[in-house]
Amino acid sequence: MCVQEGDEQVDQEIDNKKMSSWSLHCDLLHAQMDNTEKDSSFRISSDKITLTNSFPLESICEDAEIAEKKQNLINFVPNLRSGEWSDIGGRSYMEDTHICIGDLAKKFGYNVVNEEAISFYGVFDGHGGKSAAQFVRDHLPRVIVEDADFPLELEKVVTRSFLETDSEFAKTCSIESSLSSGTTALTAIIFGRSLLVANAGDCRAILSRAGGAIEMSKDHRPLCIKERKRIESLGGFVDDGYLNGQLGVTRALGDWHLEGMKEISGRSGPLSAEPELKLMTLTKEDEFLIIGSDGIWDVFRSQNAIDFARRRLQEHNDVKQCCKEIIGEAIKRGATDNLTVVMICFQSDPPPPLVVERPRVRRSISAEGLQNLKCLLEG
C-alpha cells in the first residue's frame, strides 16, 4: 500500500509538470487546474472540453503532421500537362523515340468502368538500329491494354507486357532479319494519384518533389553490382564495362540476334527484358517528372536537371519549351549521344520558389593546410 501511494504522488507531480509545460507552449489553451480533484484533470472553459491525464505537446504536433499528409493525398488531383523534345545530337543516326498518350484505354478503344484516364509515357533508346525502339513504341501500349488484368493489376500487367513485346519482336526478326536490333525502354503510367515507372535499360526518370530529385528508376549497366551478380548467375560476364563485351546495358528488349544474350542452351540469358518497377503516390508537393534517354544523363545529374527545369518553368511555364531548353543545354555541355526528353507536370501553376535557409558553418583550416599556405606565401 505504501509503495502504491508513493507512485500516485510521483504520478501526480509528473502530471502537474506536464500541465505547466502545456500552458507555457500553447498560448491558445488556458488550462485551469482543479487542486481539489485527485485525477489531475484540467478544463478548457471556452470549448467545454475536459481532458484527463494530459499528454505532451509533441504528440499533438505529430498527429497534426500525419493528418496533414493524409489530407494532401486525399485532396490532391494531378492536373497533367506534358511536353517532349528530341535531337539527333552528335550521332549519324537517330535511334531514340518516345510516346505520349493522354488516355491509354481510349486510344485503343478499351472501355474502362472507372472514367479516370490512364496516361502513358515512354522513352525508347535504340542501339544497333532503330527498328526495336519503334516496334516497342508501337506495340507495348497495345499489349498492356489487351492484357486480361488491365487496368486492375497494372504492376503485373506492365511486367508481362514488356516480356511479351520482347517475344513478339523476336518472332518479327525471325521473319525479317534486317530489323534485328535492341532498345532500352522506360515507361511511366499515371492513374489517379498513382505513378508507376517501369525501366529496362539506362534511360532515367526523375520526380521533382518540392524541388528535390527523387530517382524513379535505376540505370541497368554492367558495372552495377546487383546487375553484375545477376548476369554472372545466368552465364554472362562483364568485359571492360560491357555485357559479354558487347552491350553497355544489362536490360533491353530485342538483341535476339546477339549470341549468348537472350538465350543460352535453351534457358534465359544474361540480357533481360524484365523491367524494374517503382510505384509512387503523388502529393501536392510533386511538381513534375522528367524522362530522358541516357544522352541527357551523360551531362546532367538528377538534381541538376530538376533545378534547371524548375527555373525554366518559373520563367515561362511552357512544358514543351522546357524540354527543348534541357536538350539545348545538354548539347552546350558537350552531349554526343541522341537526346530525348519527355516531361509531365502535375500542376497547372509553375513550381514555387524555394526558400533555403543558409546553414551557419564554421570553417577552419588544418595545421597541415596552414603550413602549406605559409610555404606558398613565402615562396
Order of alpha helices (4+ residues) and beta strands (2+ residues): alpha-beta-beta-beta-alpha-beta-beta-alpha-beta-alpha-alpha-beta-beta-beta-beta-alpha-beta-beta-beta-beta-beta-beta-beta-alpha-alpha-alpha-beta-alpha
